Each structure stands twice: as structure tokens, then as C-alpha cells.
Amino acid sequence: MGKGFDLGGLLKQAQELQRRIAAAQEAIGERVVEGSAGGGMVTVRVSGKLELQAVHVDPTLLEAPDREMLQDLIVAAVNDGIRRAQAVVAEEMGKLTGGLGLKLPGLG
């Protein structure tokens, strides 16, 4: 008989990869990126868990408030922050999986 399929070894590798993915997800969740809009007039901080952590509005936007513009800038800044955080997650998980083409649940 030739060499058989090493199911035990494959399962061991899968468990190790699962452990590494869990550790990476935890570390990525602690990373924070910044998004902005209006040339930095509105900035936000978003975690690797895609949670909004902070919003900063330049005080000059509040001197002569334009509610609609401010709302639009906040939405744009949050979306920018989310996109940046998603890029960090994708990059870090790509490093971990070594470009295996794995699609991981909850990561896009």
C-alpha cells in the first residue's frame, strides 16, 4: 500500500489554524483606525471589531452650524473608518491564511 491520507495530521493543522485565527481576531479587534471627512473636519475612531469608538467634530463646524452638512460629514467619516478597519482585518487575515482563498465567516 502507498502512503495513506493523514487525517490526524490534517485535523491537527486545522485546529492550529483555528487557534491562530481566534488569536488574530482578538488582536485585530484591539486595533483602532481613524476615518475622516471634510478634509479632517470630522474624524472618527473605529476598532477592528468595526465598532465606532469616538467622533471628533472641528469646533469651526459648530460656529455656524449647518445640520445637514454636519450629518453628511459624520456619515462619510464613519464609512471611511469602517472601510479602513475592514481593510486592516482583510490584510491581517490574509497574512494568517497565507492567501489560501479562505472566506471566513463574519469577515466579509
Secondary structure, DSSP 8 states (H G I E B T S, - for coil): ------HHHHHHHHHHHHHHHHHHHHHHHH-EEEEEETTTTEEEEEETTS-EEEEEE-THHHHS--HHHHHHHHHHHHHHHHHHHHHHHHHHHHHHHTT-----TT--
